Amino acid sequence: RRADTWLDYVGIAELGHRHFAAFASGCPAPWVQDVFDAIEHVLTVGDDAAQNLVVVGLFETVQNDAYRTIPTDDRYETRLGPNSQKAWADLIEGWTGQGIRTLSTWRTKPKP
C-alpha cells in the first residue's frame, strides 16, 4: 500500500463535490455522464480498493451534499447504474438504519 493513499480520498471527494454541483445545476457537459459511467464501471469490475474509494470517498461526499439540498436533487440517485444504486443504498442504510435506502427516506426519518 502506498503511504499517500489518503490523498486518493481527498481527490475523489473533490470530484464528488464538483460532480454533484455540476449535475444539480444541470450542466450539459459530457463529463457529467462520463463520471456516472465510470462509477458504474468501477463498481462492476473494479477491485476492492477501487470500489471502496468510490463508495467511501465519492458517494459519502455526494450524499452529504445532496442531503443538504432541496429534495429534487434526489434525482442523482436515478442516474446511477444498477451496481451503483445498490452501493449507494447500502451506504445510506449503513449510516442511517435498516430500511433507509434513499435520500428522501433518510430526510423523513424521525430525528432522535
Secondary structure by P-SEA (a helix, b strand, c coil): cccaaaaaaaaaaaaaaaaaaaaaaccccaaaaaaaaaaaaaaccccaaaaaaaacccaaaaaaaaaacccccccccccccaaaaaaaaaaaaaacccccccaaaaaacccc
